[in-house]
Every structure is written in C-alpha cells, then in structure tokens.
Amino acid sequence: MKEKLEAIKNSALSQIKETDSLEKLNDIRVAFLGKKGELTEVLKGMKDVAPEDRPKVGQIVNETREAIESLLAERIAMFEAEKLRRRYKAEKIDVTMPAKKAARGNLHPITQIKNELIDIFGSMGFEIYEGTEIETDHYNFTALNTPQDHPARDMQDTFYLSPEFLLRTQTSAGQIHVMETGKLPIKVISPGKVFRSDDDATHSPMFSQMEGLVVDKGITLCDLKGMLDVFVKKIFSEEVTTRLRPSYFPFTEPSVEVDVSCFQCGGKGCKLCKGTGWIEVLGAGVVNKKVLEGCNIDTEVYSGFAFGIGIERIAMLKYGINNIKLLFESDLRVLDQIDDN
C-alpha cells in the first residue's frame, strides 16, 4: 500500500509540474482526487488493511493528498497570475498617445433656424405660444375667415382625421387661441410643425412654420414693414431690404408677399434669385377685421398684423440647400457643413 501511494504521489506531482494550462490541471485533479480518482480508489481499499496498520496508512494517504493539493494550488496561482499579466498587457493604455477625436454633434439646421428666429423675435418683445398639431376645422379654417365653401381651402390639401379634427395646415390656428383669451395687447410667435399633402423638391408633407401676431391700438401695415426690415437684417445681413407685393390670404386684409433683396448677389441678379434680384421669403398682412371680431376684439380700437414664416424655406435660402428632402434625411455629409453655433 505504501509503495502504491508513493507511486500515485510521484505520478501526480510529475504531471502537475509538466502541464501547461489550467484546464489540464483540473483534469489531473479529477484523475487523482476526484470521486473516481486513484487516491480515492486507495481509500476504498482501506478495509483490507490490517487494523494496526490503518493509522499509518491513513497518515500516508493524507500526506499524499496534501502534497498533490499544495502543488496544484501553487501551479493554479502561477497560471492565473500569468493570465492576469497577459490581460493587463493587452489592455494597457499608453496615456502619451494622441487621443482619438470624438465626432462633435451639432443642432439640426431646422432647429438652428428655429432658435435663431425665436431669439430675434424675442429681442423684439414677442412671447412664444406653442399650439397643438391636431386642430379642429374651426380653428384651422373657419375662425380664420375660411368657411366651408371658401375657395382658399383649395389652396391647402389637408390631412383630415375626422370631419371635425385634422392635422393643422398652418400655425395661424394658434393666433385664434391667443386672441380668445382676451388679453390685450398681443405680441406672440407660434412655431411648430404643420402638415399638407404636398411633396416635391421645395415642399414636404410635414414642415415647420412660425406664425407671428401683433394686436394693439393703431397697428398698421407700416409697423409690419418696419418689423420685417429688422428681421431680415438679423437673419440674412445688414444690407438686405424688403419689399411688399399684394397677395391674398383669407385672414389678412390687405395681404402681402414679402420679398428680400438677394443677399447672394446684392440685388444684381443671380441663379438664387433667378435674375430678379429679389427672393420671396414669407406671407403677411393686416389681420382681417372679421377674424378680430370673431374673437370679440373691438376693431374700432384695436388692429393687428400677422405673418407666417416657413422655417425650412429660411434654412434652404440661408444655407444654400436646393432640395427640402436633404433636411429630413439626416445625411451627415449635409448636416456637418451647417453649424452656426
């Protein structure tokens, strides 16, 4: 028995010293110390050992187990230390190397223009009103002097959700909500998304608009012209001027289309202004008396003007974008070129 235990010990220690991986060490442990291991099989044969020799044999068995377990632990610790060393080496960071440049994001062009418009009109004393994208037919059309049989409804292809509710076609609906509060005077802008069934290079079924409204005593078209002159100089350049052309909108009378002198060629004529020296930017006018009266505002005392700005229109002009779809595709090649922050 003694010779057998010595042979087991020598074999185990020899294999442990020669092995080159943690996995093989585990196999050796199972082979010698497992439930069916060689040392375990010897212990099963203790019943055949003479009673007087059992203590001595048991001591040798324990010494053999301790020797095997001790060397196993030593080799396992060595392999784990080596594994950790290799891991540290692989994960080592050279702090003296130049850092990788992280791409810096910037606001979307539409957001940039929207924020710039809010800052400009905010500096003129305008407050902000954010209406709802789902409106009733009454606020979107009827209250803006556009009854059911009015031809102006044909100008806008509307997304109806029901006979009463629709996706707003203009943020002008917000001016009715503001005027119905009865708080005068009014000086407010209403930015937000609007929806129309229109889709080409310069139009989108969903786009952003900013409605402006001023209601006070003695407001005239001259006040609108003066405000627009300040606006275009701040958004385009100090050299830009405006002109008003007669137009038609059911909720303003008189109504005007607002042009700006071409900021690219200085009014001399170029591709941007199509050789005319002028660029159309927005629609505006004096608020129709019927609209004011519908909101219980005394038209003998108060008057007002309103204007509607297409935010994508301003962005396309300012940044030289010729297709509105580029503003909705999130193409980084386009967006990376536009950053006024």
C-alpha positions in Angstrom: 0.0 0.0 0.0 2.8 2.4 0.9 4.6 1.8 -2.4 1.3 2.3 -4.3 0.7 5.6 -2.6 4.2 6.7 -3.3 3.8 5.8 -6.9 0.5 7.8 -7.1 2.1 10.8 -5.5 5.1 10.8 -7.8 2.9 10.4 -10.9 0.6 13.2 -9.8 3.4 15.7 -8.9 5.2 14.9 -12.2 2.1 15.5 -14.3 1.3 18.8 -12.4 4.8 20.1 -13.0 4.7 19.3 -16.7 1.2 20.6 -17.5 0.9 24.0 -19.4 -2.7 25.1 -18.8 -5.3 25.5 -16.1 -7.6 23.1 -18.0 -5.1 20.3 -17.8 -4.5 20.9 -14.1 -8.2 20.4 -13.5 -8.1 17.1 -15.4 -5.2 16.0 -13.2 -7.1 16.9 -10.0 -10.1 14.9 -11.1 -7.9 11.9 -12.1 -6.2 11.7 -8.7 -8.5 13.4 -6.2 -12.0 13.1 -7.8 -14.7 10.6 -6.8 -13.2 8.0 -9.1 -9.6 9.2 -8.8 -6.7 7.0 -8.0 -6.3 8.2 -4.4 -10.0 7.8 -3.8 -9.8 4.2 -5.0 -6.9 3.5 -2.5 -9.1 4.8 0.3 -11.8 2.4 -0.7 -9.3 -0.4 -0.1 -8.6 0.6 3.5 -11.0 -2.1 4.6 -8.4 -4.7 3.5 -5.6 -3.1 5.5 -4.8 -4.7 8.9 -6.3 -2.7 11.7 -3.0 -2.0 13.3 -1.6 -0.6 10.0 -4.6 1.7 9.2 -3.4 4.8 11.2 0.0 4.7 9.4 -1.6 4.1 6.0 -4.1 6.9 6.7 -1.4 9.3 7.5 0.4 8.5 4.3 -2.8 9.0 2.3 -3.3 12.4 3.9 0.3 13.4 3.2 -0.1 12.3 -0.4 -3.4 14.3 -0.8 -1.8 17.4 0.9 1.3 17.2 -1.4 -0.9 16.9 -4.5 -3.3 19.7 -3.4 -0.4 22.0 -2.4 1.3 21.7 -5.8 -2.0 22.1 -7.6 -2.7 25.3 -5.7 0.8 26.6 -6.5 0.5 25.9 -10.2 -3.0 27.3 -10.4 -1.9 30.5 -8.8 1.0 30.7 -11.2 -1.2 30.2 -14.3 -3.8 32.7 -13.0 -1.1 35.3 -12.4 0.2 34.8 -15.9 -3.3 35.0 -17.4 -3.8 38.3 -15.5 -0.4 39.6 -16.7 -1.3 38.9 -20.3 -4.7 40.6 -19.8 -3.1 43.7 -18.3 -0.6 43.8 -21.2 -3.4 43.5 -23.8 -5.5 46.2 -22.1 -2.5 48.5 -21.4 -3.2 52.1 -22.4 -0.4 54.4 -23.5 -1.5 57.7 -22.0 1.1 59.6 -24.0 -0.6 58.7 -27.3 -2.8 61.3 -29.0 -6.4 60.8 -28.1 -8.9 59.7 -30.7 -11.1 62.6 -31.8 -14.7 62.2 -31.0 -17.2 63.5 -33.5 -18.9 66.6 -32.2 -22.6 66.8 -32.9 -24.5 70.0 -33.6 -28.1 71.1 -33.9 -30.1 70.2 -36.9 -30.4 73.2 -39.4 -34.1 73.5 -38.8 -33.5 73.7 -35.1 -30.8 76.2 -35.6 -33.0 78.4 -37.7 -36.0 78.0 -35.3 -33.8 79.0 -32.3 -32.4 82.0 -34.2 -35.9 83.1 -35.1 -37.1 82.8 -31.5 -34.1 84.9 -30.4 -34.7 87.6 -33.0 -38.4 88.0 -32.2 -37.8 87.5 -28.5 -35.5 90.5 -28.7 -38.4 92.5 -30.2 -40.7 91.5 -27.2 -42.6 88.6 -28.8 -43.8 85.8 -26.5 -44.0 82.2 -27.6 -47.2 80.2 -27.9 -47.0 76.5 -28.9 -50.3 75.2 -30.2 -51.3 71.6 -30.8 -50.6 69.7 -34.0 -54.1 68.3 -34.1 -56.6 71.1 -34.5 -60.3 71.4 -35.2 -61.6 72.6 -38.5 -63.0 75.7 -36.7 -59.6 76.9 -35.5 -57.6 75.9 -38.6 -60.1 77.4 -41.1 -63.4 78.8 -40.1 -62.2 81.2 -37.4 -59.5 82.4 -39.8 -62.2 83.6 -42.2 -62.2 80.4 -44.3 -65.7 78.9 -44.2 -66.6 75.5 -45.7 -67.3 76.8 -49.2 -64.4 79.3 -49.3 -62.1 78.8 -52.3 -59.0 79.3 -50.1 -59.5 75.8 -48.8 -58.5 74.5 -52.2 -55.0 76.1 -51.7 -54.2 73.6 -49.0 -54.6 69.8 -49.2 -55.5 68.8 -45.7 -55.0 65.6 -43.7 -58.3 65.1 -42.0 -58.6 62.7 -39.1 -62.3 63.1 -38.9 -64.9 65.6 -40.2 -64.0 67.8 -37.2 -60.3 67.1 -36.5 -57.3 67.5 -38.7 -53.5 67.9 -38.7 -53.1 71.6 -38.8 -52.1 73.1 -42.1 -50.8 76.3 -40.5 -49.7 77.6 -37.1 -52.1 80.5 -37.8 -54.6 78.5 -35.8 -52.6 79.5 -32.7 -53.5 83.2 -33.1 -57.2 82.4 -32.6 -56.4 80.6 -29.3 -54.3 83.5 -28.2 -56.9 86.2 -29.1 -59.7 84.2 -27.5 -58.0 84.7 -24.1 -59.0 88.3 -24.3 -55.6 89.5 -23.0 -54.5 92.6 -25.0 -52.2 93.8 -26.4 -50.8 90.7 -28.1 -47.3 90.1 -29.4 -46.7 86.4 -30.0 -45.0 83.9 -32.2 -46.2 80.3 -32.6 -43.5 77.9 -34.0 -44.3 74.3 -34.8 -44.9 71.5 -37.3 -47.6 71.8 -39.9 -48.9 69.2 -42.5 -50.1 69.4 -46.1 -50.5 66.9 -48.8 -47.7 68.3 -50.9 -44.4 66.7 -51.9 -41.7 67.9 -54.3 -38.1 69.4 -54.2 -39.3 72.5 -52.3 -42.3 71.1 -50.4 -42.8 68.4 -47.8 -45.9 66.8 -46.4 -44.6 67.9 -42.9 -42.7 71.1 -42.4 -42.1 73.7 -39.8 -43.7 77.1 -39.7 -43.6 80.2 -37.4 -46.7 82.3 -37.2 -46.4 85.9 -35.8 -49.2 88.0 -34.5 -49.3 91.6 -33.1 -52.6 93.2 -31.9 -52.6 96.6 -30.3 -54.0 100.1 -30.8 -53.1 101.8 -34.0 -51.2 98.9 -35.7 -50.8 99.5 -39.4 -49.0 97.9 -42.4 -46.1 100.3 -41.8 -45.5 98.6 -38.4 -45.3 95.2 -40.2 -42.9 96.6 -42.8 -40.6 98.1 -40.1 -40.6 94.8 -38.1 -39.8 92.8 -41.2 -36.9 95.1 -42.1 -35.3 94.4 -38.7 -36.0 90.7 -39.0 -34.3 90.2 -42.4 -31.3 92.2 -41.5 -30.7 90.0 -38.5 -31.4 86.7 -40.2 -29.6 87.4 -43.5 -27.4 90.5 -43.4 -27.5 94.3 -42.7 -27.6 95.0 -46.5 -30.8 93.2 -47.1 -34.0 95.2 -47.6 -37.7 94.1 -48.1 -40.5 94.9 -50.4 -44.2 94.0 -50.2 -46.2 92.7 -53.1 -50.0 92.5 -53.0 -51.4 89.0 -52.3 -54.3 87.2 -50.8 -54.9 85.4 -47.6 -58.4 85.0 -46.1 -57.3 86.0 -42.6 -55.5 89.2 -43.6 -56.6 92.3 -45.5 -54.6 93.8 -47.1 -52.3 90.7 -47.6 -48.8 90.8 -48.9 -46.0 88.6 -50.1 -42.7 89.7 -48.6 -39.5 89.7 -50.8 -35.9 90.4 -49.7 -33.2 91.8 -51.8 -30.9 88.9 -52.8 -28.2 88.5 -50.2 -26.0 86.5 -52.6 -25.7 89.0 -55.4 -26.8 92.2 -53.7 -29.8 92.5 -56.0 -27.8 92.4 -59.2 -29.4 89.1 -60.4 -28.1 85.6 -59.9 -29.2 81.9 -60.0 -30.5 82.1 -56.4 -32.9 85.0 -57.2 -33.5 83.8 -60.8 -32.1 87.0 -62.1 -34.7 89.2 -60.5 -32.6 90.5 -57.5 -35.4 89.6 -55.1 -36.3 86.4 -53.2 -39.7 85.6 -51.8 -39.5 84.6 -48.1 -42.9 84.8 -46.4 -46.5 85.9 -46.4 -48.1 88.5 -44.1 -50.8 91.2 -43.9 -53.1 93.2 -41.6 -55.4 91.0 -39.6 -58.8 90.8 -41.2 -61.4 92.6 -39.1 -63.7 89.6 -39.3 -61.0 87.5 -37.6 -60.6 90.1 -34.8 -64.4 90.4 -34.4 -64.8 86.6 -34.2 -62.5 86.7 -31.1 -64.5 89.6 -29.6 -61.9 92.2 -30.2 -63.1 95.8 -30.8 -61.9 96.7 -34.3 -62.7 100.4 -33.7 -59.9 100.3 -31.1 -57.5 97.5 -32.0 -55.9 96.3 -35.2 -53.0 94.0 -35.9 -50.7 92.3 -38.3 -49.8 88.7 -38.8 -47.0 86.9 -40.7 -46.1 83.2 -41.5 -42.5 82.1 -42.0 -41.6 78.7 -43.4 -38.6 77.6 -41.3 -37.3 75.2 -44.0 -37.6 78.0 -46.5 -35.3 80.2 -44.5 -32.9 77.3 -43.9 -32.7 76.4 -47.6 -32.1 80.0 -48.5 -29.5 80.7 -45.8 -27.5 77.5 -46.2 -27.9 77.1 -50.0 -29.9 73.9 -49.8 -31.8 73.2 -53.1 -33.9 70.2 -52.0 -36.0 70.2 -48.9 -35.6 66.5 -48.5 -32.0 66.9 -47.6 -33.3 68.5 -44.3 -35.1 65.3 -43.4 -32.7 62.6 -44.4 -30.2 63.2 -41.6 -27.3 62.9 -44.1 -24.2 63.8 -42.0 -22.4 65.0 -45.2 -25.0 67.7 -45.4 -25.5 68.4 -41.7 -21.8 68.6 -40.9 -21.5 71.6 -43.2 -24.1 73.6 -41.3 -23.3 74.8 -37.8 -23.9 78.4 -36.8 -23.4 77.6 -33.0 
